[in-house]
């Protein structure tokens, strides 16, 4: 099985990065930006709608 990578972007400081979907918690989990310390729901860090859909599909299975 190929690993999926998601694009994340902090809504507070706009730093962008990628993470493997298997390394991320559920979308509603509180997530902290390593760069600025902003804490929000992981779903708010998803850069695109498709990234959020992939994360939801992965955590639902």
PQR file with spaces between the fields and no chain letter, atoms N, CA, C, O and H, PARSE charges and radii, in Angstrom:
ATOM       1  N    UNK     1       0.843   -1.182    0.000 -0.4000 1.5000
ATOM       2  CA   UNK     1       0.000    0.000    0.000 -0.0000 2.0000
ATOM       3  C    UNK     1       0.885    1.241    0.000  0.5500 1.7000
ATOM       4  O    UNK     1       1.846    1.329    0.765 -0.5500 1.4000
ATOM       5  N    UNK     2       0.554    2.198   -0.863 -0.4000 1.5000
ATOM       6  CA   UNK     2       1.304    3.445   -0.924 -0.0000 2.0000
ATOM       7  C    UNK     2       0.902    4.356    0.218  0.5500 1.7000
ATOM       8  O    UNK     2      -0.256    4.378    0.636 -0.5500 1.4000
ATOM       9  H    UNK     2      -0.226    2.127   -1.484  0.4000 1.0000
ATOM      10  N    UNK     3       1.859    5.097    0.712 -0.4000 1.5000
ATOM      11  CA   UNK     3       1.613    6.026    1.811 -0.0000 2.0000
ATOM      12  C    UNK     3       1.114    7.360    1.254  0.5500 1.7000
ATOM      13  O    UNK     3       1.635    7.856    0.255 -0.5500 1.4000
ATOM      14  H    UNK     3       2.799    5.079    0.372  0.4000 1.0000
ATOM      15  N    UNK     4       0.122    7.923    1.893 -0.4000 1.5000
ATOM      16  CA   UNK     4      -0.419    9.218    1.480 -0.0000 2.0000
ATOM      17  C    UNK     4       0.233   10.327    2.297  0.5500 1.7000
ATOM      18  O    UNK     4       0.440   10.191    3.503 -0.5500 1.4000
ATOM      19  H    UNK     4      -0.301    7.520    2.704  0.4000 1.0000
ATOM      20  N    UNK     5       0.548   11.406    1.632 -0.4000 1.5000
ATOM      21  CA   UNK     5       1.105   12.593    2.274 -0.0000 2.0000
ATOM      22  C    UNK     5       0.072   13.698    2.203  0.5500 1.7000
ATOM      23  O    UNK     5      -0.563   13.897    1.168 -0.5500 1.4000
ATOM      24  H    UNK     5       0.380   11.517    0.653  0.4000 1.0000
ATOM      25  N    UNK     6      -0.096   14.415    3.297 -0.4000 1.5000
ATOM      26  CA   UNK     6      -1.047   15.523    3.346 -0.0000 2.0000
ATOM      27  C    UNK     6      -0.301   16.837    3.498  0.5500 1.7000
ATOM      28  O    UNK     6       0.754   16.906    4.128 -0.5500 1.4000
ATOM      29  H    UNK     6       0.420   14.254    4.138  0.4000 1.0000
ATOM      30  N    UNK     7      -0.871   17.872    2.910 -0.4000 1.5000
ATOM      31  CA   UNK     7      -0.310   19.208    3.037 -0.0000 2.0000
ATOM      32  C    UNK     7      -1.002   19.913    4.199  0.5500 1.7000
ATOM      33  O    UNK     7      -2.230   19.974    4.265 -0.5500 1.4000
ATOM      34  H    UNK     7      -1.729   17.816    2.399  0.4000 1.0000
ATOM      35  N    UNK     8      -0.200   20.437    5.105 -0.4000 1.5000
ATOM      36  CA   UNK     8      -0.732   21.181    6.235 -0.0000 2.0000
ATOM      37  C    UNK     8      -0.218   22.612    6.169  0.5500 1.7000
ATOM      38  O    UNK     8       0.853   22.881    5.625 -0.5500 1.4000
ATOM      39  H    UNK     8       0.797   20.388    5.052  0.4000 1.0000
ATOM      40  N    UNK     9      -1.002   23.519    6.732 -0.4000 1.5000
ATOM      41  CA   UNK     9      -0.586   24.913    6.833 -0.0000 2.0000
ATOM      42  C    UNK     9      -1.188   25.500    8.097  0.5500 1.7000
ATOM      43  O    UNK     9      -2.392   25.397    8.329 -0.5500 1.4000
ATOM      44  H    UNK     9      -1.872   23.300    7.173  0.4000 1.0000
ATOM      45  N    UNK    10      -0.350   26.109    8.905 -0.4000 1.5000
ATOM      46  CA   UNK    10      -0.827   26.705   10.142 -0.0000 2.0000
ATOM      47  C    UNK    10      -1.710   27.910    9.829  0.5500 1.7000
ATOM      48  O    UNK    10      -1.293   28.807    9.097 -0.5500 1.4000
ATOM      49  H    UNK    10       0.629   26.192    8.716  0.4000 1.0000
ATOM      50  N    UNK    11      -2.916   27.938   10.373 -0.4000 1.5000
ATOM      51  CA   UNK    11      -3.802   29.075   10.126 -0.0000 2.0000
ATOM      52  C    UNK    11      -3.332   30.354   10.835  0.5500 1.7000
ATOM      53  O    UNK    11      -3.797   31.443   10.501 -0.5500 1.4000
ATOM      54  H    UNK    11      -3.254   27.209   10.968  0.4000 1.0000
ATOM      55  N    UNK    12      -2.431   30.239   11.793 -0.4000 1.5000
ATOM      56  CA   UNK    12      -1.960   31.417   12.534 -0.0000 2.0000
ATOM      57  C    UNK    12      -0.714   32.036   11.908  0.5500 1.7000
ATOM      58  O    UNK    12      -0.648   33.252   11.727 -0.5500 1.4000
ATOM      59  H    UNK    12      -2.053   29.354   12.064  0.4000 1.0000
ATOM      60  N    UNK    13       0.280   31.197   11.575 -0.4000 1.5000
ATOM      61  CA   UNK    13       1.544   31.752   11.077 -0.0000 2.0000
ATOM      62  C    UNK    13       1.824   31.428    9.613  0.5500 1.7000
ATOM      63  O    UNK    13       2.819   31.897    9.059 -0.5500 1.4000
ATOM      64  H    UNK    13       0.226   30.209   11.722  0.4000 1.0000
ATOM      65  N    UNK    14       0.972   30.642    8.985 -0.4000 1.5000
ATOM      66  CA   UNK    14       1.061   30.279    7.561 -0.0000 2.0000
ATOM      67  C    UNK    14       2.236   29.383    7.185  0.5500 1.7000
ATOM      68  O    UNK    14       2.502   29.208    5.995 -0.5500 1.4000
ATOM      69  H    UNK    14       0.164   30.261    9.435  0.4000 1.0000
ATOM      70  N    UNK    15       2.942   28.814    8.143 -0.4000 1.5000
ATOM      71  CA   UNK    15       4.003   27.852    7.830 -0.0000 2.0000
ATOM      72  C    UNK    15       3.346   26.624    7.219  0.5500 1.7000
ATOM      73  O    UNK    15       2.325   26.153    7.719 -0.5500 1.4000
ATOM      74  H    UNK    15       2.726   28.956    9.109  0.4000 1.0000
ATOM      75  N    UNK    16       3.925   26.100    6.138 -0.4000 1.5000
ATOM      76  CA   UNK    16       3.374   24.939    5.445 -0.0000 2.0000
ATOM      77  C    UNK    16       4.361   23.778    5.520  0.5500 1.7000
ATOM      78  O    UNK    16       5.576   23.979    5.515 -0.5500 1.4000
ATOM      79  H    UNK    16       4.755   26.483    5.732  0.4000 1.0000
ATOM      80  N    UNK    17       3.818   22.553    5.590 -0.4000 1.5000
ATOM      81  CA   UNK    17       4.636   21.352    5.616 -0.0000 2.0000
ATOM      82  C    UNK    17       3.789   20.166    5.200  0.5500 1.7000
ATOM      83  O    UNK    17       2.583   20.300    4.995 -0.5500 1.4000
ATOM      84  H    UNK    17       2.831   22.390    5.594  0.4000 1.0000
ATOM      85  N    UNK    18       4.417   19.003    5.076 -0.4000 1.5000
ATOM      86  CA   UNK    18       3.711   17.773    4.727 -0.0000 2.0000
ATOM      87  C    UNK    18       3.895   16.753    5.839  0.5500 1.7000
ATOM      88  O    UNK    18       4.913   16.742    6.530 -0.5500 1.4000
ATOM      89  H    UNK    18       5.397   18.894    5.243  0.4000 1.0000
ATOM      90  N    UNK    19       2.893   15.898    5.998 -0.4000 1.5000
ATOM      91  CA   UNK    19       2.940   14.811    6.980 -0.0000 2.0000
ATOM      92  C    UNK    19       2.341   13.567    6.338  0.5500 1.7000
ATOM      93  O    UNK    19       1.466   13.663    5.478 -0.5500 1.4000
ATOM      94  H    UNK    19       2.066   15.907    5.436  0.4000 1.0000
ATOM      95  N    UNK    20       2.816   12.407    6.758 -0.4000 1.5000
ATOM      96  CA   UNK    20       2.188   11.165    6.327 -0.0000 2.0000
ATOM      97  C    UNK    20       0.862   11.033    7.056  0.5500 1.7000
ATOM      98  O    UNK    20       0.778   11.304    8.254 -0.5500 1.4000
ATOM      99  H    UNK    20       3.527   12.330    7.456  0.4000 1.0000
ATOM     100  N    UNK    21      -0.161   10.624    6.347 -0.4000 1.5000
ATOM     101  CA   UNK    21      -1.487   10.507    6.943 -0.0000 2.0000
ATOM     102  C    UNK    21      -1.481    9.530    8.115  0.5500 1.7000
ATOM     103  O    UNK    21      -2.224    9.716    9.079 -0.5500 1.4000
ATOM     104  H    UNK    21      -0.093   10.405    5.374  0.4000 1.0000
ATOM     105  N    UNK    22      -0.660    8.503    8.041 -0.4000 1.5000
ATOM     106  CA   UNK    22      -0.617    7.514    9.128 -0.0000 2.0000
ATOM     107  C    UNK    22      -0.002    8.076   10.408  0.5500 1.7000
ATOM     108  O    UNK    22      -0.165    7.487   11.477 -0.5500 1.4000
ATOM     109  H    UNK    22      -0.057    8.352    7.258  0.4000 1.0000
ATOM     110  N    UNK    23       0.696    9.197   10.317 -0.4000 1.5000
ATOM     111  CA   UNK    23       1.316    9.817   11.496 -0.0000 2.0000
ATOM     112  C    UNK    23       0.402   10.836   12.178  0.5500 1.7000
ATOM     113  O    UNK    23       0.776   11.408   13.203 -0.5500 1.4000
ATOM     114  H    UNK    23       0.829    9.675    9.449  0.4000 1.0000
ATOM     115  N    UNK    24      -0.781   11.069   11.629 -0.4000 1.5000
ATOM     116  CA   UNK    24      -1.667   12.103   12.154 -0.0000 2.0000
ATOM     117  C    UNK    24      -2.850   11.512   12.924  0.5500 1.7000
ATOM     118  O    UNK    24      -3.321   10.423   12.598 -0.5500 1.4000
ATOM     119  H    UNK    24      -1.084   10.605   10.797  0.4000 1.0000
ATOM     120  N    UNK    25      -3.328   12.226   13.939 -0.4000 1.5000
ATOM     121  CA   UNK    25      -4.512   11.784   14.678 -0.0000 2.0000
ATOM     122  C    UNK    25      -5.797   12.120   13.908  0.5500 1.7000
ATOM     123  O    UNK    25      -5.738   12.602   12.777 -0.5500 1.4000
ATOM     124  H    UNK    25      -2.946   13.111   14.204  0.4000 1.0000
ATOM     125  N    UNK    26      -6.926   11.870   14.511 -0.4000 1.5000
ATOM     126  CA   UNK    26      -8.230   12.171   13.910 -0.0000 2.0000
ATOM     127  C    UNK    26      -8.378   13.679   13.685  0.5500 1.7000
ATOM     128  O    UNK    26      -7.762   14.468   14.402 -0.5500 1.4000
ATOM     129  H    UNK    26      -6.974   11.478   15.429  0.4000 1.0000
ATOM     130  N    UNK    27      -9.185   14.090   12.698 -0.4000 1.5000
ATOM     131  CA   UNK    27      -9.328   15.511   12.345 -0.0000 2.0000
ATOM     132  C    UNK    27      -9.784   16.414   13.485  0.5500 1.7000
ATOM     133  O    UNK    27      -9.426   17.592   13.515 -0.5500 1.4000
ATOM     134  H    UNK    27      -9.685   13.449   12.116  0.4000 1.0000
ATOM     135  N    UNK    28     -10.566   15.887   14.419 -0.4000 1.5000
ATOM     136  CA   UNK    28     -11.087   16.741   15.494 -0.0000 2.0000
ATOM     137  C    UNK    28     -10.115   16.880   16.671  0.5500 1.7000
ATOM     138  O    UNK    28     -10.379   17.635   17.607 -0.5500 1.4000
ATOM     139  H    UNK    28     -10.857   14.930   14.394  0.4000 1.0000
ATOM     140  N    UNK    29      -8.997   16.156   16.625 -0.4000 1.5000
ATOM     141  CA   UNK    29      -7.991   16.204   17.683 -0.0000 2.0000
ATOM     142  C    UNK    29      -7.293   17.563   17.704  0.5500 1.7000
ATOM     143  O    UNK    29      -7.019   18.144   16.654 -0.5500 1.4000
ATOM     144  H    UNK    29      -8.783   15.543   15.865  0.4000 1.0000
ATOM     145  N    UNK    30      -7.007   18.063   18.906 -0.4000 1.5000
ATOM     146  CA   UNK    30      -6.261   19.313   19.031 -0.0000 2.0000
ATOM     147  C    UNK    30      -4.828   19.094   18.555  0.5500 1.7000
ATOM     148  O    UNK    30      -4.190   18.102   18.909 -0.5500 1.4000
ATOM     149  H    UNK    30      -7.229   17.590   19.759  0.4000 1.0000
ATOM     150  N    UNK    31      -4.332   20.025   17.754 -0.4000 1.5000
ATOM     151  CA   UNK    31      -3.020   19.921   17.127 -0.0000 2.0000
ATOM     152  C    UNK    31      -2.284   21.228   17.370  0.5500 1.7000
ATOM     153  O    UNK    31      -2.892   22.298   17.355 -0.5500 1.4000
ATOM     154  H    UNK    31      -4.850   20.831   17.466  0.4000 1.0000
ATOM     155  N    UNK    32      -0.979   21.145   17.593 -0.4000 1.5000
ATOM     156  CA   UNK    32      -0.175   22.331   17.894 -0.0000 2.0000
ATOM     157  C    UNK    32       0.859   22.540   16.797  0.5500 1.7000
ATOM     158  O    UNK    32       1.558   21.604   16.409 -0.5500 1.4000
ATOM     159  H    UNK    32      -0.485   20.275   17.605  0.4000 1.0000
ATOM     160  N    UNK    33       0.955   23.758   16.303 -0.4000 1.5000
ATOM     161  CA   UNK    33       1.969   24.126   15.319 -0.0000 2.0000
ATOM     162  C    UNK    33       3.330   24.151   16.021  0.5500 1.7000
ATOM     163  O    UNK    33       3.500   24.836   17.029 -0.5500 1.4000
ATOM     164  H    UNK    33       0.387   24.518   16.618  0.4000 1.0000
ATOM     165  N    UNK    34       4.291   23.404   15.485 -0.4000 1.5000
ATOM     166  CA   UNK    34       5.634   23.376   16.062 -0.0000 2.0000
ATOM     167  C    UNK    34       6.343   24.716   15.919  0.5500 1.7000
ATOM     168  O    UNK    34       7.264   25.025   16.676 -0.5500 1.4000
ATOM     169  H    UNK    34       4.153   22.847   14.665  0.4000 1.0000
ATOM     170  N    UNK    35       5.911   25.503   14.950 -0.4000 1.5000
ATOM     171  CA   UNK    35       6.594   26.758   14.669 -0.0000 2.0000
ATOM     172  C    UNK    35       6.155   27.900   15.591  0.5500 1.7000
ATOM     173  O    UNK    35       6.996   28.611   16.140 -0.5500 1.4000
ATOM     174  H    UNK    35       5.163   25.252   14.335  0.4000 1.0000
ATOM     175  N    UNK    36       4.834   28.076   15.763 -0.4000 1.5000
ATOM     176  CA   UNK    36       4.349   29.229   16.530 -0.0000 2.0000
ATOM     177  C    UNK    36       3.584   28.848   17.798  0.5500 1.7000
ATOM     178  O    UNK    36       3.295   29.709   18.629 -0.5500 1.4000
ATOM     179  H    UNK    36       4.151   27.498   15.317  0.4000 1.0000
ATOM     180  N    UNK    37       3.254   27.558   17.951 -0.4000 1.5000
ATOM     181  CA   UNK    37       2.549   27.110   19.148 -0.0000 2.0000
ATOM     182  C    UNK    37       1.038   27.253   19.089  0.5500 1.7000
ATOM     183  O    UNK    37       0.359   26.988   20.081 -0.5500 1.4000
ATOM     184  H    UNK    37       3.489   26.858   17.276  0.4000 1.0000
ATOM     185  N    UNK    38       0.491   27.668   17.942 -0.4000 1.5000
ATOM     186  CA   UNK    38      -0.963   27.791   17.809 -0.0000 2.0000
ATOM     187  C    UNK    38      -1.602   26.416   17.978  0.5500 1.7000
ATOM     188  O    UNK    38      -1.110   25.426   17.437 -0.5500 1.4000
ATOM     189  H    UNK    38       1.042   27.883   17.136  0.4000 1.0000
ATOM     190  N    UNK    39      -2.694   26.358   18.727 -0.4000 1.5000
ATOM     191  CA   UNK    39      -3.388   25.099   18.971 -0.0000 2.0000
ATOM     192  C    UNK    39      -4.814   25.205   18.444  0.5500 1.7000
ATOM     193  O    UNK    39      -5.586   26.078   18.840 -0.5500 1.4000
ATOM     194  H    UNK    39      -3.094   27.162   19.166  0.4000 1.0000
ATOM     195  N    UNK    40      -5.132   24.291   17.541 -0.4000 1.5000
ATOM     196  CA   UNK    40      -6.464   24.246   16.937 -0.0000 2.0000
ATOM     197  C    UNK    40      -6.775   22.809   16.562  0.5500 1.7000
ATOM     198  O    UNK    40      -5.928   21.924   16.682 -0.5500 1.4000
ATOM     199  H    UNK    40      -4.505   23.583   17.219  0.4000 1.0000
ATOM     200  N    UNK    41      -7.991   22.592   16.110 -0.4000 1.5000
ATOM     201  CA   UNK    41      -8.380   21.286   15.593 -0.0000 2.0000
ATOM     202  C    UNK    41      -7.497   20.959   14.386  0.5500 1.7000
ATOM     203  O    UNK    41      -7.217   21.832   13.565 -0.5500 1.4000
ATOM     204  H    UNK    41      -8.679   23.312   16.012  0.4000 1.0000
ATOM     205  N    UNK    42      -7.057   19.698   14.281 -0.4000 1.5000
ATOM     206  CA   UNK    42      -6.209   19.299   13.159 -0.0000 2.0000
ATOM     207  C    UNK    42      -6.853   19.641   11.820  0.5500 1.7000
ATOM     208  O    UNK    42      -6.148   19.999   10.876 -0.5500 1.4000
ATOM     209  H    UNK    42      -7.284   18.988   14.948  0.4000 1.0000
ATOM     210  N    UNK    43      -8.160   19.541   11.720 -0.4000 1.5000
ATOM     211  CA   UNK    43      -8.842   19.839   10.451 -0.0000 2.0000
ATOM     212  C    UNK    43      -8.575   21.266    9.980  0.5500 1.7000
ATOM     213  O    UNK    43      -8.597   21.529    8.778 -0.5500 1.4000
ATOM     214  H    UNK    43      -8.733   19.251   12.487  0.4000 1.0000
ATOM     215  N    UNK    44      -8.323   22.188   10.903 -0.4000 1.5000
ATOM     216  CA   UNK    44      -8.035   23.574   10.526 -0.0000 2.0000
ATOM     217  C    UNK    44      -6.640   23.734    9.923  0.5500 1.7000
ATOM     218  O    UNK    44      -6.348   24.757    9.302 -0.5500 1.4000
ATOM     219  H    UNK    44      -8.305   21.974   11.880  0.4000 1.0000
ATOM     220  N    UNK    45      -5.779   22.734   10.099 -0.4000 1.5000
ATOM     221  CA   UNK    45      -4.430   22.777    9.544 -0.0000 2.0000
ATOM     222  C    UNK    45      -4.355   22.181    8.137  0.5500 1.7000
ATOM     223  O    UNK    45      -3.328   22.315    7.471 -0.5500 1.4000
ATOM     224  H    UNK    45      -6.016   21.903   10.603  0.4000 1.0000
ATOM     225  N    UNK    46      -5.418   21.530    7.674 -0.4000 1.5000
ATOM     226  CA   UNK    46      -5.402   20.937    6.343 -0.0000 2.0000
ATOM     227  C    UNK    46      -5.365   22.049    5.297  0.5500 1.7000
ATOM     228  O    UNK    46      -6.167   22.982    5.332 -0.5500 1.4000
ATOM     229  H    UNK    46      -6.252   21.422    8.215  0.4000 1.0000
ATOM     230  N    UNK    47      -4.427   21.933    4.375 -0.4000 1.5000
ATOM     231  CA   UNK    47      -4.241   22.998    3.386 -0.0000 2.0000
ATOM     232  C    UNK    47      -5.365   23.023    2.341  0.5500 1.7000
ATOM     233  O    UNK    47      -5.768   24.090    1.878 -0.5500 1.4000
ATOM     234  H    UNK    47      -3.775   21.176    4.347  0.4000 1.0000
ATOM     235  N    UNK    48      -5.861   21.843    1.981 -0.4000 1.5000
ATOM     236  CA   UNK    48      -6.929   21.775    0.979 -0.0000 2.0000
ATOM     237  C    UNK    48      -8.077   20.908    1.495  0.5500 1.7000
ATOM     238  O    UNK    48      -7.920   20.138    2.443 -0.5500 1.4000
ATOM     239  H    UNK    48      -5.533   20.976    2.357  0.4000 1.0000
ATOM     240  N    UNK    49      -9.204   21.048    0.863 -0.4000 1.5000
ATOM     241  CA   UNK    49     -10.357   20.216    1.192 -0.0000 2.0000
ATOM     242  C    UNK    49     -10.043   18.752    0.937  0.5500 1.7000
ATOM     243  O    UNK    49     -10.459   17.879    1.699 -0.5500 1.4000
ATOM     244  H    UNK    49      -9.332   21.673    0.093  0.4000 1.0000
ATOM     245  N    UNK    50      -9.311   18.487   -0.134 -0.4000 1.5000
ATOM     246  CA   UNK    50      -8.955   17.100   -0.464 -0.0000 2.0000
ATOM     247  C    UNK    50      -8.072   16.485    0.626  0.5500 1.7000
ATOM     248  O    UNK    50      -8.232   15.310    0.955 -0.5500 1.4000
ATOM     249  H    UNK    50      -8.973   19.196   -0.753  0.4000 1.0000
ATOM     250  N    UNK    51      -7.145   17.263    1.188 -0.4000 1.5000
ATOM     251  CA   UNK    51      -6.318   16.759    2.287 -0.0000 2.0000
ATOM     252  C    UNK    51      -7.193   16.351    3.469  0.5500 1.7000
ATOM     253  O    UNK    51      -6.957   15.312    4.086 -0.5500 1.4000
ATOM     254  H    UNK    51      -7.015   18.218    0.921  0.4000 1.0000
ATOM     255  N    UNK    52      -8.192   17.154    3.783 -0.4000 1.5000
ATOM     256  CA   UNK    52      -9.104   16.838    4.880 -0.0000 2.0000
ATOM     257  C    UNK    52      -9.914   15.586    4.561  0.5500 1.7000
ATOM     258  O    UNK    52     -10.118   14.747    5.438 -0.5500 1.4000
ATOM     259  H    UNK    52      -8.384   17.998    3.282  0.4000 1.0000
ATOM     260  N    UNK    53     -10.376   15.449    3.325 -0.4000 1.5000
ATOM     261  CA   UNK    53     -11.141   14.261    2.924 -0.0000 2.0000
ATOM     262  C    UNK    53     -10.308   12.992    3.067  0.5500 1.7000
ATOM     263  O    UNK    53     -10.800   11.973    3.552 -0.5500 1.4000
ATOM     264  H    UNK    53     -10.210   16.131    2.613  0.4000 1.0000
ATOM     265  N    UNK    54      -9.042   13.054    2.642 -0.4000 1.5000
ATOM     266  CA   UNK    54      -8.162   11.891    2.754 -0.0000 2.0000
ATOM     267  C    UNK    54      -7.950   11.529    4.226  0.5500 1.7000
ATOM     268  O    UNK    54      -8.006   10.352    4.581 -0.5500 1.4000
ATOM     269  H    UNK    54      -8.642   13.882    2.248  0.4000 1.0000
ATOM     270  N    UNK    55      -7.709   12.508    5.074 -0.4000 1.5000
ATOM     271  CA   UNK    55      -7.528   12.252    6.492 -0.0000 2.0000
ATOM     272  C    UNK    55      -8.775   11.611    7.098  0.5500 1.7000
ATOM     273  O    UNK    55      -8.675   10.658    7.870 -0.5500 1.4000
ATOM     274  H    UNK    55      -7.663   13.465    4.785  0.4000 1.0000
ATOM     275  N    UNK    56      -9.945   12.137    6.746 -0.4000 1.5000
ATOM     276  CA   UNK    56     -11.196   11.576    7.263 -0.0000 2.0000
ATOM     277  C    UNK    56     -11.401   10.151    6.791  0.5500 1.7000
ATOM     278  O    UNK    56     -11.826    9.295    7.567 -0.5500 1.4000
ATOM     279  H    UNK    56     -10.026   12.911    6.118  0.4000 1.0000
ATOM     280  N    UNK    57     -11.104    9.886    5.528 -0.4000 1.5000
ATOM     281  CA   UNK    57     -11.244    8.525    4.995 -0.0000 2.0000
ATOM     282  C    UNK    57     -10.310    7.562    5.716  0.5500 1.7000
ATOM     283  O    UNK    57     -10.693    6.435    6.029 -0.5500 1.4000
ATOM     284  H    UNK    57     -10.759   10.581    4.898  0.4000 1.0000
ATOM     285  N    UNK    58      -9.095    8.005    5.976 -0.4000 1.5000
ATOM     286  CA   UNK    58      -8.097    7.158    6.628 -0.0000 2.0000
ATOM     287  C    UNK    58      -8.485    6.856    8.071  0.5500 1.7000
ATOM     288  O    UNK    58      -8.334    5.722    8.527 -0.5500 1.4000
ATOM     289  H    UNK    58      -8.784    8.920    5.722  0.4000 1.0000
ATOM     290  N    UNK    59      -8.978    7.846    8.787 -0.4000 1.5000
ATOM     291  CA   UNK    59      -9.304    7.643   10.194 -0.0000 2.0000
ATOM     292  C    UNK    59     -10.639    6.941   10.378  0.5500 1.7000
ATOM     293  O    UNK    59     -10.894    6.392   11.450 -0.5500 1.4000
ATOM     294  H    UNK    59      -9.100    8.767    8.417  0.4000 1.0000
ATOM     295  N    UNK    60     -11.504    6.942    9.358 -0.4000 1.5000
ATOM     296  CA   UNK    60     -12.784    6.240    9.439 -0.0000 2.0000
ATOM     297  C    UNK    60     -12.633    4.740    9.238  0.5500 1.7000
ATOM     298  O    UNK    60     -13.495    3.961    9.646 -0.5500 1.4000
ATOM     299  H    UNK    60     -11.297    7.388    8.488  0.4000 1.0000
ATOM     300  N    UNK    61     -11.534    4.340    8.607 -0.4000 1.5000
ATOM     301  CA   UNK    61     -11.369    2.906    8.306 -0.0000 2.0000
ATOM     302  C    UNK    61     -10.717    2.143    9.432  0.5500 1.7000
ATOM     303  O    UNK    61     -10.515    0.934    9.323 -0.5500 1.4000
ATOM     304  H    UNK    61     -10.834    4.973    8.275  0.4000 1.0000
